[in-house]
């Protein structure tokens, strides 16, 4: 899978995300502090990774900042991107299962190596739900996204 990764700081956790994704066989495209010369501001690099998803250059993104909150907010402003801030495996599983999230937001401050691996295990193991209520909820989110696109046009 092609995955875009961004971080506003060149922190060990951010480098671990890239290394772990590559170890799992994914192709990684780096943004922000992970790529020399790139804009490392959290809003800019999170947007860049999210745009890769929206434009089909990546199937998913992982966006990182100190708390993960800013990265998730910026990524969610890109139409078609559903970023979820996850600090544990159960949240990552739910984000993929019930929300069909296509961008994982992580806190550089909170995530340790073992927790990161648990989050990634859950993220990649989960499939979007086919439960009718979940499908209706995601359709509503899609309509909200389409309305936002119309407003931007």
Protein Blocks (a to p, Z undefined) as FASTA:
>chain_A
ZZddddfbdcfklmmmmmmmmmnopacddehjllghiafbfklmmmmmmmmmmnopafbd
cdddfkommmmmmmmmpghiacdddfbfklmmmmmmmnopabdcddfklpcfklmmmmmm
mmmmpccdfbfklmmmmmmmmmmmmmmmmmmZZ
